[in-house]
Amino acid sequence: MAATPRPPNRTVPAVDPPSTVLSLPASPTDAELTRARIFAEPLVPMPRGPTAAEKRALARAIAEYARIGQSEMVAPLLAFLAQYPQSAWRPSLLANLGTVYRATGYLGKALSAWDQAWSEAKIETDVRANAVADFALGEWLDLSGKIGRADVMAARFEEIGGRTVTGRAAQKLGMTREAVWVLTCCSIRSSAAKNGQPRGADRRSLAVCAGTEAALSASRRSVPPERTLA
């Protein structure tokens, strides 16, 4: 004899909704500070490890910043960085401040913050710390490309060398490399056009530009439309 089927259980389970208000204990752990998500990217400490006093001070700075409620009013966070200039949180905090500065129109400050974050985190081998460096690098390159800083970008490419860049920064790195090549080739072609028939070094430079553009075009065609580079 077949068993009588049970009716489906459509009772909605009782769950506590996630808090929409920032709440940090007076003495937070690293994980609690990372989960605070006061910024677009989580705060990540460098492997050298923050002290308990440092974490309490950062929690107070974050709480005050959240209380003010205006993204550009970053004075509490800057005060923390001044008090703890060697903080393990410094590169990640600077990387996020760069995003805040860019969103509020302080482009010079954004570039400076990302540049410092990159410089301080690029030597780290820890995966999460390395991701902080890559994020800062990608954002710096993206904004530098948009305002035409080809020379400093070319120098940064030399600095990067064979570094394996991950995440969204990898896509931004590829796009900005291409942008610098385009700007450089346009300059070479413009100079050659003004000087008439190109000779010697100009002719070789034009040939390099043509070859590079062909390689970039072939690379773009080889990537399926649905594939992402992040």
N, C-alpha and C positions, 0 to 999 in steps of 0.2 A: 504494500500500500504506500503510495507516494505521500511524502510529508507535505503538510499544508504550508505554502510559501508565506514568509513573514512580510508584512508591509514595510516599505522603506522608511528609514528613520530620517525625517526631515527637520528634526529639532536643531535649531541654530545653537552651536556651542557657545558657552559664556567665555569670552576672552577679554583681557584688558587691552584697550587700544594703545598703540604706541604714544608716548608723550610728545606733544608738540612744543613743549616749553623746555628750554635748556636747563638741565639740572645736574650739577656736579658736586660730589662730596668735597668737604674741606681738604681732605687728603686723598686725592684720586690716584688710581693706578694708571699705568701707561695705557692700558686698554680702554679705560673710561675716558681719558683725554682723546684718544683716537676716535672713539665712538661719538664724541660730542657733535661732530659734523657741523661746526659753526661756519665752516668754509666749504667751497666747492669740492676741495680735495681733503681727505682726512689728514690730521696731523700725525706725523710719524717721527719718533725719536731716532737719532743716530745710534749705532751700536754701543757707543761709549757709555750710554746709560745716564739718565737724569737723576739728580738727587731728590730726596723727598721734599726738601725746602723749595727746590726748583719747580716741582710739580704743583705744590700748593700755590706758589706765586703765579704760575701759568693759569691755574684754575681761576684764581681771582681776576686776572687780566681778561680772560675769556668771558667770565660772568659780567664784568663791567662793560666790556665791548657789546655783549648781547643786550645788556640793560639799556645802553644808549640807543641802540636800534637804528643807527645810521652807518652804513657800510664804510663810508669814507672817514669816519671818526675813529681812527686807529691808534689814538694816543695811548690807551692802556696797553696795547700790544707792543708799541715802541718802547714804552717804559720798562716792560718786562725784558726786552732785548737789551736795553741799556743796563739793567740790573744784572743780567746773566749773559754777558757777551759771548761766553763759550758754551752756551746751553746746547744740550743734545737736540733740542727742539728747533734750534735756530734755522737750519736750512729749510725745513718743511714750513715753518712759520713765514719765512721770507718768500718762499715760492707762492704761498697763498696770499700774502700781502701784494705780490706782483699782480695777481689776478684782480684783487680789489682795486688796486691803483689803475689798472687798465680799464676796468669797468666804469670808473669814476673820472676818467679823462686825464689822469696823471701819467702820461706815457713815459716820460723820462724816469720817474720813480719806479714804474713797473719794470723797465729794462734793467735798472740798477738792482732792484730786489731779486729778479730772476738770475742776473749775472752773479750776484753774491751767493745765492742758493746753489747754483751750478758749481761755482768754484769750491765751495765748502763740502759738497756732497759727492763730487765726481770721483774721488779716490776710494769711496766706500765700496766694499764688495758684498755687503748684505743686500739681499734681493730688494727689500722694501726701501732701504736707504738709496740704493741704486736707482730705484724708480723715481724717487724725489728729484735726483739729479737729472734724469731723463725728462721729467715733466718740465722742470725749470728751463732746460735746454730747448725743448720744443717750443715753449711759449716765447722765449727770447728770440728764437729764430723766426717764428711766425710774425711777431710784431716788427722785428728788424726788416724782414722782407717787405712788409706792407709799407714801410716808410723809406724804402730804398737804400738801406745801409749795406750796400754790396761789399765794400772794402772790409768792414769789420766782420761781416758774415764769412767772407773768404778766409780770414784769419782764424775764425772759430772752426771752420771745417778742417783746417790744418791741425788745430789743437785736438779735435775729436779723433783724427786718425782712423784707426780700425776699430774703434769702440763699437760694441754691439748695442744699439739703441732699441729700446722696446716700447710697446704701447703706442699711443697716439703720436708720441714724439717721433717715432720711426717714420710715420707718414709725413709729418711736418718737415722732418729732415730731408726726405726725398724731394718734397715740393720746393723747399727753399734752395736746395742745391740747383735744381732746374731753373729757378727764378734768377739766381746769381749768374748762371751760364747765359741766360737770355739777355740780362742787362749788360754783361761783359761783351757778348757778341754784337749787340746793337751798338755799343760804343765803338767797337773795332770797325764795324761796317760804316758807321757815320764818319769816323776819321778817314777811312779809306776813300769814301765818296768825296770828301772835301779835298783830299790830296790828289785826286785823279787816279790814274792807273796804279793799283797796289804793287809794291815791290817787296822783295826779300822777306823781312820779318812779317810785314802786313799780309803778304800772300800766304805765308805759313799759318798765321793766326786765323785768317779767314777759312783756310782748309780745316783747321782744328775745330772751328765753330760749326762748319758744315757737317763734319763727322760726328761731333757731339750731338747735334740736333737730330741727325739720322738715328743715332743710337737711342736717344730719348724717345723718339717717335716709335721705334720698334719695340722699346720696352713697354710703352703705354698700350700698344696693340696686343702685346702678349699677355696682358692681364685681363681675365674674363670680367665682364661688367659687374657680376654679382660678388666678385672676390673683394675683400677688404684687406688693406695693408696694415691695419692696426694690430 
